[in-house]
Amino acid sequence: MVDSHSKSFFGQNTGMIVSSSSSSDPFIFIHCIKKKPDGIWEKPSTNEGKIIKISLEEIVMILRVLNRQTLNWQSHHIYKDKKTSLSFSWEDEDANVLWINIGIYSKMLNLAQTEILRLLLIHLLKEKIVYSTIPKRTSNVNKVI
């Protein structure tokens, strides 16, 4: 077991990075970047692109789409008074194409990429349920005076 995970999904013009920096955090991040008109990719290290924090509950809803229990899911994130829409949608009932839209960023995943994302999210959810729900201990809590 490792404490952090990162998986990139890149196309010709748009990239998406799914990451978790710690198994004890009850969230993951999805970072979207795209190629600029000059052909250079936006750089996450310089705060380019769009990043959203995905909660455990949102991971469950995304997995419902990836498991084809529903065709789509959409939500909104608000951070520092800035609202970002996000959606995960199958192209149609029989399609093997998943569309992910986060703000102005759209990323299409093929069937193999979608399966990798599904397996990664299942793993992260199980890991985070175990490690992010453990009560934090303090050294003085159980001491008798």
Backbone torsions as a table, in degrees:
resi	resn	phi	psi	omega
1	MET	NA	141.4	175.4
2	VAL	-117.1	161.9	-177.1
3	ASP	-91.6	-18.7	-179.1
4	SER	-131.6	155.5	-178.8
5	HIS	-140.1	149.7	174.0
6	SER	-154.8	131.2	178.2
7	LYS	-137.9	129.0	-179.5
8	SER	-103.6	143.2	174.3
9	PHE	-127.3	106.2	-176.7
10	PHE	-114.9	142.9	172.2
11	GLY	-119.8	-159.6	-178.9
12	GLN	-71.7	-35.4	-173.8
13	ASN	-126.2	-15.5	-177.0
14	THR	-133.5	140.7	176.6
15	GLY	-127.8	153.1	178.4
16	MET	-136.7	133.1	178.7
17	ILE	-120.8	123.2	176.1
18	VAL	-102.2	125.9	-176.9
19	SER	-143.4	154.0	174.3
20	SER	-139.2	121.3	-176.2
21	SER	-88.0	-15.8	179.9
22	SER	-157.4	137.3	178.1
23	SER	-68.0	-16.5	-179.3
24	SER	-89.9	-3.8	175.2
25	ASP	-87.3	131.7	-178.0
26	PRO	-83.5	41.7	-179.3
27	PHE	-161.3	166.1	171.7
28	ILE	-129.3	172.7	176.0
29	PHE	-120.1	144.0	168.4
30	ILE	-119.8	123.2	-178.5
31	HIS	-116.0	126.3	179.1
32	CYS	-111.0	137.0	176.0
33	ILE	-137.1	160.0	176.2
34	LYS	-141.0	165.2	179.1
35	LYS	-78.5	131.5	178.4
36	LYS	-75.8	164.6	179.4
37	PRO	-55.8	-27.2	179.2
38	ASP	-82.4	2.8	177.1
39	GLY	89.7	-2.0	179.9
40	ILE	-95.1	138.3	-179.6
41	TRP	-74.2	145.5	170.4
42	GLU	-59.5	149.6	-176.6
43	LYS	-112.5	116.0	176.3
44	PRO	-58.0	-32.6	-178.0
45	SER	-65.6	-18.6	177.2
46	THR	-111.6	24.7	177.0
47	ASN	63.0	27.5	173.2
48	GLU	-88.1	158.3	-178.8
49	GLY	88.5	-164.4	-178.6
50	LYS	-130.9	130.8	177.8
51	ILE	-123.6	137.4	175.3
52	ILE	-131.3	147.7	177.6
53	LYS	-95.4	126.0	-177.6
54	ILE	-108.3	123.5	-179.3
55	SER	-79.1	169.7	176.5
56	LEU	-58.8	-41.4	179.6
57	GLU	-63.0	-39.5	178.8
58	GLU	-69.6	-35.1	175.3
59	ILE	-59.3	-42.7	178.3
60	VAL	-59.3	-43.9	-178.4
61	MET	-67.7	-38.9	176.6
62	ILE	-63.8	-41.6	178.7
63	LEU	-63.7	-31.5	175.5
64	ARG	-59.9	-38.5	177.1
65	VAL	-70.9	-48.1	-177.7
66	LEU	-62.7	-29.8	176.7
67	ASN	-87.2	3.8	178.9
68	ARG	60.6	31.7	173.0
69	GLN	-81.0	-20.3	174.1
70	THR	-148.7	153.4	-176.8
71	LEU	-78.9	-25.0	-178.4
72	ASN	-157.4	163.7	175.0
73	TRP	-149.1	138.0	176.9
74	GLN	-139.2	153.3	-177.8
75	SER	-155.3	-179.8	176.7
76	HIS	-134.6	141.6	173.9
77	HIS	-112.6	138.5	175.0
78	ILE	-122.1	122.9	178.5
79	TYR	-140.1	123.3	-177.8
80	LYS	51.3	49.1	178.9
81	ASP	62.0	16.1	178.0
82	LYS	-110.7	122.0	-176.3
83	LYS	-97.7	131.9	178.6
84	THR	-125.8	126.3	176.2
85	SER	-87.3	147.7	175.2
86	LEU	-141.1	147.3	178.0
87	SER	-151.3	148.9	174.3
88	PHE	-125.0	120.1	-173.6
89	SER	-143.6	136.4	169.9
90	TRP	-76.6	145.1	-179.5
91	GLU	-58.3	-43.6	169.9
92	ASP	-161.0	-179.4	-173.4
93	GLU	-59.2	-33.3	-176.4
94	ASP	-101.4	-3.8	-173.5
95	ALA	-73.3	156.0	175.3
96	ASN	-109.7	24.7	-178.1
97	VAL	-118.8	126.7	177.3
98	LEU	-108.3	132.7	175.7
99	TRP	-106.5	129.4	176.1
100	ILE	-117.2	123.0	179.3
101	ASN	-120.2	123.6	177.9
102	ILE	-131.3	105.1	-175.0
103	GLY	59.2	-126.4	-179.4
104	ILE	-87.5	2.7	-177.7
105	TYR	-98.6	129.0	175.9
106	SER	-122.1	132.1	179.1
107	LYS	-131.5	128.9	176.9
108	MET	-101.1	133.6	175.2
109	LEU	-116.6	137.5	175.1
110	ASN	-80.5	-179.5	-175.0
111	LEU	-61.1	-43.2	-179.1
112	ALA	-65.4	-44.0	178.8
113	GLN	-63.9	-39.2	179.0
114	THR	-63.3	-40.2	179.0
115	GLU	-66.4	-40.2	176.4
116	ILE	-62.1	-44.3	177.9
117	LEU	-61.7	-43.0	179.9
118	ARG	-60.7	-48.4	-179.5
119	LEU	-64.9	-38.7	177.7
120	LEU	-63.8	-45.8	-179.4
121	LEU	-66.0	-36.7	175.7
122	ILE	-61.6	-47.6	179.6
123	HIS	-60.0	-48.5	-178.3
124	LEU	-62.6	-42.0	-179.9
125	LEU	-62.0	-47.1	179.0
126	LYS	-61.2	-45.0	-179.4
127	GLU	-62.8	-43.9	-177.4
128	LYS	-71.6	-32.4	175.7
129	ILE	-62.5	-38.8	179.0
130	VAL	-71.6	-50.3	-168.4
131	TYR	-96.0	-21.3	-179.8
132	SER	-94.1	-3.9	179.9
133	THR	-106.7	5.5	177.3
134	ILE	-76.4	126.6	179.1
135	PRO	-59.1	140.2	177.8
136	LYS	-75.7	130.0	179.3
137	ARG	-95.2	146.3	170.2
138	THR	-118.8	148.3	-173.9
139	SER	-67.7	-20.9	-176.5
140	ASN	-98.0	-4.2	-173.9
141	VAL	-61.9	-45.1	-173.5
142	ASN	-98.5	9.5	179.1
143	LYS	-78.3	137.9	177.6
144	VAL	-98.9	132.9	-179.8
145	ILE	-94.3	NA	NA
